[in-house]
Amino acid sequence: ASRRTPLRRPIPIRLDTLRPDAVAGLVLGIQSVPAGLANGLLAGVNPLAGLYAYLVGPAAGALVTSSAFMAVQGTGAMAVVIADVPEVHTALDPERALFTLAVVTGAIMLLAGVLRLGFIMRFVSNAVMVGFINAVGVNIVLGQLADLTGFAADGPNRIARAIGTFLSPAELHLPSLFVGLLTIVLIVVIGRTRLGAMGLVIAVVAASAIPVVLGWSGVATIDDLGVTTGTLPLPVLPDPALVPALLLPAISLAFVGLIQGASISASFPNPDGRYPDTSRDFAGQGVANVAAGVFQGMPVGGSLSATAILKHAGAASRLALLLTSLVMAVVIVVFGDVVGSLAMPSLAGLLIVVGVRTVK
C-alpha cells in the first residue's frame, strides 16, 4: 500500500445481511469451540487460552480491520511457535506470561499497521511461504500422536517421539486410538456432505460420546486436564516485568501472523469488490491480540481456514464475525459440561486433519 493512500474505513455493518451473517456466524461459532480448545493443546498451554482467544479475537478484529471477512483466531503456525516459548511453560505464572505475550504481540502488530508497513509483505517469497506452511503442517501432525494414541513416547523432539510411538505398538491405548481415528474418518466423510464445516463439530462430539456409551474410562477428556469450562473470561493485566523476555518471540509471532493475514487480505475482497488495506488489517490483528491477552487468551492472527469457512457459509458482512463470538459465548456458558467431556484423542484427530490439509 502506498504511504499516500489513507487508511480505509471498515465496511459498515448492514442489517439487511442479518440472515446470511447469522448462518455464517452460527457455523463458525460452533466449529470454533472444539477448534479453540485444540489450538490451545497444540500450543502446549491451557486449552481455555485457545478457547478464549477464539472467542475474543473475531469480534475485536472485526471492529478495526479493513477486511470484512478476516477471522482473527489462533492459527496452527502461531501455536507451534508458542509451544517453543520457554516463558509460557516455565515461568512462575505461565498463564500470565502467555497473556502478556499476546498483548506484546498485539502491540507490535498495531505498530506495524500505524507505520503503514503492509508493503513489506510483497518481499516475502512464495518459496519461503510454502516451506514454512508445510513445516507447520508436519509439526501439527507429529505433535498430536501422544493424545491420539494415549501413549507419550520419550525423545528430544517431535520426530524422535513419533518414531518411538510407531516402534511401541504394544504401548498404545487402543480405545483412545479408536476414538481419534474415528474422528478423522467422520470429519472427512461428513465434510463431503451438505453439512460441510459443521462436520468438524459433529465428528468431535460423536466420537467423544463413544467412550461414555461404552464405559471406556481410560480415554482422556478436557475435564481430566483440570480446567473449568462453562464460564466466560474476566480481564487480567499483563506483567510488564516479562516483556523483555517475551519481546523476541512476540516479534516472531507478529511476523507469522501478519504474513498469514496478508494472504487473507489478498484473497478475500470486501463486499464492495475492493481488496482490503493490508496495513489496516495489521492494526486490526494487533487490537485483537491485545483484547485476547487481556481476556486470558493466547496470541491470534488472521486464520485462512476460519475465514474460508465464514465466507463459504454465506457471510455478507463483518456482522458475521461479531455473531461468531456471540455464538461461542452462548455455547461456552450453556453447554460447558459438554465442552469439558470432549475426548482428547478426538481433538487430536481434528488437529491431524488440519495439519494434513495444511501441507501443500
C-alpha positions in Angstrom: 0.0 0.0 0.0 1.3 3.5 -0.8 2.1 5.8 2.0 -0.1 8.4 0.3 -3.1 6.1 0.4 -5.2 6.9 3.5 -6.3 4.1 5.8 -9.7 2.8 4.5 -12.5 2.9 7.0 -14.1 -0.6 7.7 -17.0 -1.6 5.6 -20.1 -0.7 7.7 -22.4 -3.4 9.1 -25.7 -3.6 7.1 -28.8 -5.0 8.8 -30.1 -6.4 5.6 -27.4 -9.0 5.7 -28.6 -10.3 9.1 -29.8 -13.7 7.8 -26.8 -14.9 5.9 -24.5 -13.4 8.5 -26.4 -15.2 11.3 -26.0 -18.6 9.5 -22.3 -18.0 8.9 -21.7 -16.8 12.5 -23.6 -19.9 13.8 -21.4 -22.3 11.7 -18.1 -20.7 12.6 -19.1 -20.1 16.2 -20.0 -23.7 16.9 -17.0 -25.0 15.0 -14.6 -22.6 16.9 -15.3 -24.2 20.3 -13.5 -27.5 19.7 -11.1 -25.8 17.3 -10.1 -23.3 20.0 -9.5 -26.0 22.6 -7.5 -28.0 20.1 -5.4 -24.9 19.3 -4.6 -24.4 23.0 -3.5 -28.1 23.2 -1.3 -27.6 20.1 0.5 -24.7 21.8 1.0 -26.8 24.9 -0.9 -24.4 27.1 -4.2 -24.4 29.0 -6.9 -25.3 26.3 -9.1 -22.5 27.7 -6.5 -20.0 26.5 -7.2 -21.2 23.0 -10.9 -21.2 23.5 -10.9 -17.6 24.9 -8.7 -16.4 22.1 -11.2 -17.8 19.5 -14.0 -16.1 21.5 -12.5 -12.6 21.7 -10.4 -12.4 18.5 -13.1 -12.4 15.8 -15.2 -9.6 17.5 -12.2 -7.4 18.3 -10.7 -7.8 14.9 -13.9 -7.1 13.1 -14.2 -3.7 14.7 -10.9 -2.5 13.2 -9.7 -4.5 10.2 -10.2 -3.3 6.7 -11.2 -6.8 5.7 -14.9 -7.6 6.2 -14.3 -11.3 6.5 -10.9 -11.8 8.2 -11.4 -14.2 11.2 -8.7 -13.3 13.7 -8.3 -16.5 15.7 -5.5 -18.8 16.8 -3.6 -20.4 13.9 -1.5 -23.6 13.7 1.6 -21.8 12.7 1.4 -19.4 15.7 0.6 -22.3 18.1 3.7 -24.1 17.0 5.8 -21.0 17.8 4.1 -20.6 21.2 4.9 -24.2 22.0 8.6 -23.4 21.9 8.5 -20.2 24.0 10.0 -21.2 27.4 8.4 -18.4 29.4 4.9 -19.6 28.8 5.7 -23.1 30.1 8.3 -22.5 32.9 7.6 -19.0 34.4 6.3 -18.7 37.9 3.0 -17.7 36.4 2.9 -19.3 33.0 -0.6 -18.3 32.2 0.0 -14.6 32.8 3.2 -14.9 30.7 1.0 -16.3 27.9 -1.5 -13.4 28.2 1.4 -10.9 28.3 2.8 -12.5 25.2 -0.5 -11.9 23.4 -0.5 -8.2 24.4 3.1 -7.6 23.3 2.4 -9.4 20.0 -0.6 -7.2 19.5 1.3 -4.0 20.3 3.9 -5.0 17.6 1.2 -5.7 15.0 -0.6 -2.5 15.9 2.6 -0.5 15.4 3.2 -2.2 12.0 -0.3 -1.0 11.0 0.2 2.5 12.2 3.5 2.7 10.4 1.9 1.5 7.2 4.2 -1.5 6.8 1.8 -3.6 4.7 4.0 -3.1 1.7 6.8 -5.3 3.1 4.7 -8.4 2.6 5.4 -8.2 -1.2 9.1 -9.0 -0.5 8.3 -12.4 1.2 8.9 -15.0 -1.5 6.4 -17.7 -2.3 9.0 -20.4 -1.8 9.6 -19.3 1.8 5.9 -19.3 2.5 5.4 -22.8 1.0 8.3 -24.2 3.0 7.1 -22.6 6.2 3.5 -23.7 5.9 4.4 -27.3 5.1 6.7 -27.4 8.1 3.9 -26.2 10.3 1.6 -28.9 8.9 4.1 -31.6 9.7 4.7 -30.3 13.2 1.0 -30.2 13.9 0.5 -33.9 12.9 3.6 -35.1 14.8 2.6 -33.1 17.9 -0.7 -34.9 18.3 0.4 -38.5 18.3 0.5 -38.7 22.1 -3.1 -37.6 22.6 -4.2 -39.7 19.6 -2.7 -42.9 20.8 -2.8 -42.4 24.6 1.0 -43.1 24.7 3.6 -40.4 25.2 6.9 -41.6 23.8 10.3 -40.2 25.1 12.5 -38.2 22.8 14.3 -34.8 22.4 12.0 -33.7 19.5 8.7 -34.4 17.7 10.4 -36.7 15.1 12.1 -38.8 17.7 8.9 -39.1 19.7 6.9 -40.0 16.6 9.4 -42.8 15.8 9.2 -44.0 19.4 5.4 -44.2 19.1 5.5 -46.3 15.9 8.1 -48.6 17.4 6.0 -49.3 20.5 2.6 -50.6 19.2 2.1 -52.6 22.5 2.1 -49.4 24.5 -0.7 -47.8 22.5 -4.1 -47.3 24.3 -6.4 -48.9 21.7 -9.7 -47.2 22.9 -8.0 -43.8 22.6 -6.6 -44.7 19.2 -10.1 -45.8 18.0 -11.7 -42.6 19.1 -9.0 -40.5 17.4 -9.2 -42.4 14.1 -13.0 -42.4 14.1 -12.9 -38.6 14.4 -10.6 -38.4 11.4 -12.9 -40.6 9.3 -16.0 -38.8 10.3 -14.5 -35.4 9.5 -13.5 -36.5 6.1 -16.9 -38.2 5.3 -19.2 -35.6 6.8 -17.2 -32.8 5.2 -18.2 -34.1 1.8 -21.9 -33.8 2.6 -24.1 -30.7 2.7 -23.1 -30.3 6.3 -19.7 -29.1 5.3 -17.8 -27.3 8.0 -20.3 -28.5 10.7 -18.8 -31.9 10.2 -15.9 -30.9 12.4 -18.2 -30.3 15.3 -20.4 -33.4 14.7 -17.3 -35.6 14.3 -15.7 -34.5 17.6 -19.0 -34.7 19.6 -20.0 -38.1 18.1 -16.5 -39.7 18.7 -16.3 -38.2 22.2 -19.6 -39.9 23.0 -18.3 -43.4 22.2 -16.2 -43.8 25.5 -19.1 -42.6 27.5 -21.5 -45.1 25.9 -19.1 -48.0 26.1 -17.6 -47.1 29.5 -14.1 -46.5 28.4 -12.9 -44.6 31.4 -9.3 -44.6 30.2 -9.9 -42.2 27.4 -8.7 -38.7 28.5 -11.1 -35.7 28.3 -10.8 -31.9 28.7 -12.0 -32.3 32.3 -9.0 -34.5 33.0 -6.7 -31.6 32.4 -8.2 -29.8 35.5 -9.7 -26.9 33.5 -13.1 -25.5 34.3 -15.4 -24.8 31.3 -18.7 -23.1 31.4 -17.6 -19.6 32.3 -16.5 -16.5 30.4 -13.1 -14.9 30.9 -12.5 -12.0 33.2 -10.0 -9.3 32.3 -6.4 -9.6 33.6 -3.4 -7.3 33.4 -0.2 -8.3 31.6 3.1 -8.5 33.6 5.4 -5.7 32.5 8.4 -7.5 34.1 8.1 -10.3 31.5 8.1 -8.0 28.4 11.9 -8.1 27.8 12.0 -11.9 27.8 8.9 -12.1 25.6 9.9 -9.4 23.1 11.7 -11.7 20.6 9.1 -14.5 20.5 6.4 -11.7 20.2 8.2 -10.3 17.1 8.3 -13.8 15.6 4.6 -14.4 16.3 3.7 -11.0 14.9 5.7 -11.7 11.7 3.9 -15.1 11.3 0.5 -13.7 12.0 1.0 -10.7 9.6 2.1 -13.0 6.8 -1.0 -15.2 7.2 -3.2 -12.1 7.5 -1.7 -10.6 4.3 -2.6 -13.7 2.4 -6.2 -13.3 3.5 -6.3 -9.6 2.5 -5.1 -10.6 -0.9 -7.6 -13.5 -1.3 -10.9 -12.2 0.0 -12.2 -9.0 -1.4 -14.8 -6.9 0.5 -18.5 -6.8 -0.4 -17.8 -3.7 -2.4 -15.4 -5.6 -4.6 -12.3 -3.8 -3.4 -9.4 -5.6 -1.7 -8.7 -4.7 2.0 -6.0 -2.4 3.1 -3.1 -4.6 4.4 -1.8 -2.1 6.9 -5.2 -1.6 8.4 -5.6 -5.4 8.7 -2.2 -5.3 10.6 -3.7 -2.9 13.1 -6.9 -4.9 13.4 -4.9 -8.1 14.2 -3.0 -6.0 16.8 -6.1 -4.9 18.6 -7.5 -8.4 18.5 -4.3 -9.7 20.2 -4.4 -7.1 22.9 -8.0 -7.9 23.6 -7.3 -11.7 23.6 -4.4 -11.2 26.1 -6.5 -9.1 28.4 -9.3 -11.7 28.4 -7.0 -14.6 29.1 -6.4 -15.8 25.5 -3.3 -16.8 23.5 -1.9 -14.8 20.6 -4.1 -14.8 17.5 -3.8 -13.8 13.8 -5.7 -13.9 10.6 -6.9 -17.5 10.1 -7.2 -18.5 6.5 -9.2 -21.7 7.3 -11.7 -19.8 9.5 -12.1 -17.0 7.0 -12.8 -19.5 4.3 -15.4 -21.3 6.4 -17.1 -18.0 7.2 -17.2 -16.9 3.6 -18.3 -20.3 2.3 -21.1 -20.4 4.9 -22.6 -17.3 3.3 -21.2 -14.3 5.3 -22.1 -11.0 3.7 -20.5 -8.5 6.1 -18.4 -8.2 9.3 -21.5 -8.8 11.3 -20.9 -12.5 10.9 -17.7 -12.2 12.9 -19.5 -10.4 15.8 -22.1 -13.2 15.8 -19.4 -15.8 15.8 -18.2 -14.6 19.2 -21.7 -14.3 20.5 -22.5 -17.9 19.5 -19.3 -19.1 21.1 -20.2 -17.3 24.4 -23.6 -19.0 24.5 -22.1 -22.4 23.8 -19.5 -22.0 26.5 -21.9 -20.9 29.1 -24.9 -23.1 28.3 -23.0 -26.2 27.2 -19.9 -26.1 29.4 -20.4 -29.7 30.6 -20.4 -30.9 27.0 -17.3 -29.0 26.2 -15.5 -30.5 29.2 -16.4 -34.0 28.2 -14.8 -33.8 24.8 -12.2 -36.6 24.3 -8.6 -35.6 23.9 -8.0 -38.2 21.1 -10.9 -36.7 19.2 -9.4 -33.2 19.4 -6.1 -34.7 18.4 -7.8 -36.2 15.3 -9.2 -32.8 14.4 -5.8 -31.2 14.6 -4.2 -34.0 12.5 -6.8 -33.3 9.7 -5.9 -29.6 10.0 -2.2 -30.4 9.7 -2.6 -32.7 6.8 -4.7 -30.2 4.9 -2.1 -27.5 5.7 0.6 -29.4 3.8 0.6 -28.5 0.1 
